Amino acid sequence: MLRFFRINDPYRLIAIFLVLVVIRLIQGYVIDGVAIYELKWLLLGEWLGNGFQMYSEAFDYTGPIAAFVYKFLNAVFGRSYFSHYALSSLLIIYQAAIFNQLLLKNKAYQENSYMPAFLYVVLMISVPDFMALSPQLMSLTFILLALRNVLRRIDNQVTDELFLNSGIFVGIATMIYLPASVFLLVFLVSLIWFSSAVSRRILLYLFSFGLVFVLCSLYFFWRGDLSMFLDSFIWENLLMSANSQLDSMDIFLMSIGIGVIFVLGVFKTWSSVRLTNFQQKIQQVIWLVFFGALGTFFLSNEKAMHELVFMVPVIAYFWVYYFLFIRRRIFQTIMPPILIFGLIGYSLLWYGTSSGKMLAAQDVARTQSTMVLGESLSIYLNQEVLSPCFDKRMCERGFEGLDYYSSATRLYQIFDRSKPEIIIDQMGVMQKVIFRFPEVDRTYRKRGTEYVRISN
């Protein structure tokens, strides 16, 4: 089964991409619906595309670069699930190509092939959450680019450009997804531990990382939202408590397949493989990436499956060793299909029967335009988003701004521009809104927990 990919031929990537597309189509048939997080990213892009500003008029902690990507996709394609699926598929195949290239060029294995790229994609499609166009997936692209530069440096390629680009890549990854900043330390340790990097180049690496953050900060400073950017993306992102639709048992059951693959790969590597000195260094860097991936998960405030996507390069690296060092012919024949189809099949079975916790479901179909002051985004499945609330805690903090003139002005402009026919007050803030904005009181009348626009 794997012989087709055990050839050093870049055109094998076309076959790998076709496998990715076919499995995605099958998963789309089995899993009927859109995940809550995917809906959130779609709606965020739509809200920003309507002219509202991130952080000051969109209460969420999503990274600024990720938010720009969602806004751009909405501007070009509208609310299109397909655009997100298409871009995430292209990112995955690009990541597989980068991953395969960095292992080939550094001779991580005794043979050159495109099996790492194939197994990388298999692991991605084995967990449907990994294939969502999440900030984590976008961030991983730049982490792999930085990893490629770090390995080149360990291979005694010495140019200032390697350090400069590595810092920029990690900086971009961080501005997409803040917990990815742990890889700044991971790669710094790798550069110091496994190479003789001079202080000047280490400072260049740190400077280029900081430069990305400074440029983003300057943009928000120019727009007058620097404090909102720092508070929402930095402080709240790091300090808010974890929030997830899944409990620890759900995450364990969903990840048990890739966990078994990881254990098998590590065991086979430690028991069968004799590595050169440079291959040992590569493996040690991969272990550092593993701990960095754990760090991103524990720093995350979502605790969802797509947070574990940073584990994929590590698991794929060891899984390749497992297949390369199977000695008995019968196991060479039966183990690849058992593990690969078993992994994908288990995922489809689990998601097909238990995905209700993660999918957005609209409780009541509404024909009137509605603003939800809360976190129930499912109501916008079939209508235009009219709410700045994409995270409940961030939204609560946003409405605390009613006590301050500039923030209250922004909130009034949101109500004035949205003009919803119904306001659903899940957070109990409308009384305060009415007190601050008498015009809102004259426009809406209370009906239970809802406020309905008074007909002229």
Sequence and secondary structure as in RCSB ss.txt:
>XXXX:A:sequence
MLRFFRINDPYRLIAIFLVLVVIRLIQGYVIDGVAIYELKWLLLGEWLGNGFQMYSEAFDYTGPIAAFVYKFLNA
VFGRSYFSHYALSSLLIIYQAAIFNQLLLKNKAYQENSYMPAFLYVVLMISVPDFMALSPQLMSLTFILLALRNV
LRRIDNQVTDELFLNSGIFVGIATMIYLPASVFLLVFLVSLIWFSSAVSRRILLYLFSFGLVFVLCSLYFFWRGD
LSMFLDSFIWENLLMSANSQLDSMDIFLMSIGIGVIFVLGVFKTWSSVRLTNFQQKIQQVIWLVFFGALGTFFLS
NEKAMHELVFMVPVIAYFWVYYFLFIRRRIFQTIMPPILIFGLIGYSLLWYGTSSGKMLAAQDVARTQSTMVLGE
SLSIYLNQEVLSPCFDKRMCERGFEGLDYYSSATRLYQIFDRSKPEIIIDQMGVMQKVIFRFPEVDRTYRKRGTE
YVRISN
>XXXX:A:secstr
  GGGSS  TTHHHHHHHHHHHHHHHHHHHS S BHHHHHHHHHHHHHHTT  TTTSSB    HHHHHHHHHHHH
HHSS HHHHHHHHHHHHHHHHHHHHHHHHHTT SSS  SHHHHHHHHHHHHSGGGGS  HHHHHHHHHHHHHHHH
HHHHTT   HHHHHHHHHHHHHHHHH GGGGHHHHHHHHHHHHHS   HHHHHHHHHHHHHHHHHHHHHHHHHT 
HHHHIIIIIIHHHHS    SS HHHHHHHHHHHHHHHHHHHHHHHHH    HHHHHHHHHHHHHHHHHHHHHHH 
SS  GGGGGGGHHHHHHHHHHHHHT  SHHHHHHHHHHHHHHHHHHHHHHHHHHGGGTB   SS   S EEEESS
 GGGGGGS     BSSHHHHHHHHGGGGSHHHHHHHHHHHHHH  SEEEESSS HHHHHHH HHHHHHEEEETTE
EEE   
